[in-house]
Every structure is written in structure tokens, then in C-alpha cells.
Amino acid sequence: MGYVPVKGGTQAIDASIQRIKFERLKGQEIIDVETIMSTMRGMVDQVMSESSLYSPYLAALAIKQAEGSMEEAVFLMRAHRSTLPRPYYSQTVEPEKMFVERRISASFKDIPGGQLLGATYDYTHRLLDFTLEEENLEDNLQWLQNYQDQLNQIEALDEVSYFPKVVDYLREEGLFETYKADNTPPIDVTKRSLQFPTTRSERLQVLTRGQTGAVTSLGYASLRGYGQVHPTVGEVRVGFVPIYVQHPNEMEHSDEDEFYIGEIKVTEVESFVPTNVKNENNEYELEFEIGYGICYGQNETKAIAMSILDQCLEHPESDFPTHDEEFVLLHIDSVESTGFISHLKLPHYVTFQSKLDSIRQVKKGVQTVES
Amino acid sequence: MKANTHFAFFDEGSKKEIRRAIMKAVAIPGYQVPFASREMPIARGWGTGGLQLTLSIIGKSDVLKVIDQGADESVNAVSIKKLVHETTNVELTEETSEATIIQSRHRIPEVPLTKDQIIVLQVPTPEPLRGVEEREFVTKRMHSEDDYSGVWLMLFEQIMKYGRTATFADHPVYVNGRYVMAPSPIPRFDNNKMHQSESLILLGAGREKKIYAVPPFTNVESLAFEDYPFTVESFEGHKCHLCGSTDIFLDEIIDQQTGEKSHQCNDTSFCMDQLNRKEKVEVQTSYA
């Protein structure tokens, strides 16, 4: 072999990979995937949601491997997702059938079925709890036992009952229009890239897998003034919904033949937004429209922000960037935005040389004119 | 990367999907075909478009070369090569003439490519009109209506402002007299290599989810005016300080000790080839 102008990339990469492993191991502590699964619920939920892959175990593994970096964990899950065949689509999920753990309405105090606070940080005081430094399993077990004892004293209903949707109550009053269910099969955005203008099914998919921070920021911008939507949260519900698939080969389908393949935890939000619409007499009338938000796991901020953006994108006639579907949908994906920002670290020797040349030539040109 | 993946990472369904998009791209030179870009184990913006093309067309008998801004040993080129090799076990090479597939970021090799080779270019921004119009919905319509006044105007404005066109890399080209295409950020120096190229040129943008192509022996013209012809980067009076080559794209190197500026081949494999050839001649003459 002759002379080598630039060498060493391979060794440098190997050394760098060693180094990143060292960073994870040097503290000599090991966190189990199960520990992450049961104690890092917020992270696990967020990673599943942003990677659009529902698997708490894989999300926890990704968090471990990524040393807790959200963008890295989501990235790992998305890449894994690309290797999985997708044999089935599930049947439509009816969120009315949700096994509700939490459900509140900011629109009415007395909603049919009542408000159910469930588990939330909303009413905790955000003070660092230094007792957690001394936490031990024995005390925790004792606490759990006491909690269970208290629960046992409550009489449970024999039957499972479902919570009706808040909006149904308002529909009965004629405040909301009743639409026919749109059973057009959704377009799978992971199988076909976005084409503009998009359909609502595409918009909802992109929003629900958007980066939590990005969705929240744009929703906030719209709420604060860069948009025309100021909603009232009609209903936030968190709980489990069952997933069914059809038999792939049977010609005739009935609901009873569907296979139950498990349940997923979701946060669902319906926001009520008053809008001006023209009636038959060409007069302006106030009417309510609904913004819809849903995401894997418990992530209420994201789901509410999504409901705002959904409503914004239903009104593209507004000039605000939050109403521009290309502006919103093409910039909220975690893997895409972090990837392109981080690519700036790649060498740009050729492109920069080209820029240098162009600027030098322009400068030369200017000088000759002057002289 | 400890998981056992299918040959070339993707499942066959995904590969077929991408190959269908490639077929369409070849049939309509310069037209950006949308495809459902998959998330890859390397980051968006780091060559996922090129990687998806490579993985969907690669077979067991292929020989792969990967370059990043001219260099085979550049860290990202090494990383991509490693991934393809681990999932396919195909032969790798740095020798341009030995490769059947060449994946490249922002350079076309100095050695002319042949009909038995495919060059895959990584593309960050596939839309040549993006600087003129930010909305995809509108640029798509402009292409279909053959409305390229915006991009012509951009060049005209540069002439008015600077006395010459002042584009950098990624100077737009006309393909087959119909579509204006972003050649990817190759230097202007490489634009002419696309014209009547013997090899198939595939371009992939993973993040923007577009595939497009220049089939062999297709006309590719760089956009320019008659009185302001297209110019490439100038390396007049410079040669590679290692192999002495001229008429190639050179990197500017600054000596850390002396602070002096010198030039060196950007295409590292080409440079090595020249040096080896010289050495051979020297050895032969000294023995003779």
C-alpha cells in the first residue's frame, strides 16, 4: 500500500464508541430495565408516544441504553420499528370503552359519571422530597399494604361501567353538531409520505408521534396569540383501551370473530373551541368545534397541545404559522429535527470550499470594477 | 447492533417499496418521487436517504464503496460502511473502479464511472425551489407547471448584486430538458460529471422522503445564462501537494506549524491511486 492522505476514521470511531460505553459504566451502578419500567413511567410513556411503538419494556431498554437521553431513546425505538413487519391493522378503537383511570372536565363541574382525579401531579407541591434519599423497600411495602387495606374498605360495583363522553351530553342539547362517523380507512404516514394538502388522519398521526416539547411549544404559541384557538378542555381521560384485530383470511367478518390482542394506555383530550360560522341567512353565529388530542401513555400536556393544533390545522385560512400544516407537521418529529440539527456536526469541507471559492470570486470581481 | 437483522436491515416489503420508487424515479428523470422513508439506525440528515437506496438495491455479489465529502475514511462514511457490511456481509472497497455501488455524500469521484456502477448520492434538501418558495404544496405545483421563473430570477439577482452568479455547491441543473433538480450539495465542479453519465445516478433524501434519479446517458445542464455561463470552482495555479494532480477538486490545507496554505486532492482514493502509480513507475525505473 502506498501513501494514505486521510486515514484513521475507523480507529477514531472505535475509540469513540468505547468512550461512550465507559461513560455509562464508570459510575459502577446498574439500573435494571424493570426498575426503569416501574419507576420512570413518565419517560417510558413519552418515549413510546414519540417513537409510536407501544412497548413499555423496549422503551425502558432504550432509556437504559440511551442513558436517559429522550431523543436518543426515541431514535433507538424508531430504528427498531423499521425492522418489524406490520402484518395487521387494528380495528377502530372506541375510547368510550376506555377503562378509565382518570377523567376530568374543565367545562362542567357536574359531568355525567363525575370527575375522577386519578393519579396526577397537578395538586402536588413541587418541593424536592429529600426523604426519597432514604427510601427503602420495607417502608414502601408497608405503605402499599396500608393503601390496599384502605381500598378494600370501599365497596366495588359488580359491573364495569363506562364513562360517557362529555361531548355527548352537549350534543343532546344541540350545542355541537352530530357528524356521521367517517369510516374512510386512514392513510398510514409510515407507509406513505405526507402529501399536501393532508387528510385529517395523516395530521393526527403526525401530531401524536410529535416530540412532546415541540407539540407543546407550538400549541402554546397558538394559545398565546400566534393562532386563533383558545379552547376549553371538555374532557381529559387517561386509561386503557382494548385492541382488536380481524382475522386476516376470513371472508365474512363479525365483531365476535375479532381477536383481542391486548390493551394500551392512552391520554385522550377533547377541547371545545368557539368559532364564528355563517348560518343560512349569512349571519355570523357562534358554534363549538372540537379539537382532538390523543397519545400513548399518560402525557396530558402533549395531548391538550395536540388538540389545539388539530383545531388550528382544521382552519388553514388563518395566516398564523400554527395554522400552516407544512409548518407544523414537518417540524415536530423528534427523529427528523434532532437528526438534521445534529448533521451540522458532519464535515462540510467540500461545501465550505465551494462557498469560499464563490465569495473569493465575487470579491475579486468587485475589486476589478473599482480599480 | 447486536440484534440479528434481515439481510440489508429492511424486511423485503420495505425494500420492494423503495425499489418501486426508484423505478418511477428512473422513468421520470429529475422528478422527485415521494416515498415512505424508514427510520434508520443512523440519524436523519446523516445519509439515511442514500442508505435506504443502497440497502434496497444491494445484493450479495455487490462491492460497496462509501465516501463522505471525498474521503473513504471520513467518520460517517466508515459508520455507514460498517452498518451495511454488518447486515449484508458484502465486499467493501476504497478503489472507485472496483465498486458496483458507490454511496457518496457531496462528491462524485474523479475517476469516470461506468455503466456497471451505480452512484447513490445523499441529499439534504431535494427541492431546488425551496429557497424561492418554502411550501411543498406550491413547489410541487411549480414543477408540474414547468414554472422555474423563481430560480432563474434568483440567479439573475445574484448577477445584479455581485456581478456574477454566486451559487455554492448544489447549483441547480436541468435534467432531460424538463425538471429542474438539486444535484445534492456536490461542488459545481462535479455538476458536469452528471451530464451523459454512463452510470445510473440515484439520489435519496431520507428526512424529506424523496427519491430521484438521473438515468445513464441523460442530458444534465447547469442553469446559467448565455452571457453569464456556468463556472466551476477555480483551482487555477494549484495542484495536489501529494500527487501533483491538477484539474481535480482540491481541499485547502493549512499547516499547523507554519500556517502555510497548501492544496490536496479531495478524492482520497484518487490521490492514493495516483501516488501508487507513481511509486510503481519509480520502482520500475530504479530497477531497470
Interface residues (C-beta under 8 A of the other chain):
Chain A: M1 G2 Y3 V4 P5 V6 K7 G8 G9 T10 A12 I13 F75 R78 A79 H80 R81 S82 T83 L84 P85 V189 T190 K191 R192 S193 L194 Q195 F196 P197 D324 E326 L330 V335 E336 T338 G339 F340 I341 S342 H343 L346 P347 H348 Y349 V350 T351 Q353 S354 K355 L356 D357 S358 I359 Q361 V362 G365 V366 V369
Chain B: A3 T5 H6 F9 F10 D11 G13 S14 E17 P34 F35 A36 S37 R38 E39 M40 P41 A43 R44 G45 W46 T48 D68 Q69 G70 A71 E73 S74 V75 N76 A77 V78 S79 K82 R105 H106 R107 P124 E134 R135 E136 F137 K140 Y162 G163 R164 A166 T167 F168 A169 D170 P185 I186 P187 R188 F189 R207 K209 K210 T231 E233 S234 L242 F249 L250 D251 E252 Q264 C265 N266 T268 C271 M272 L275 N276 E279
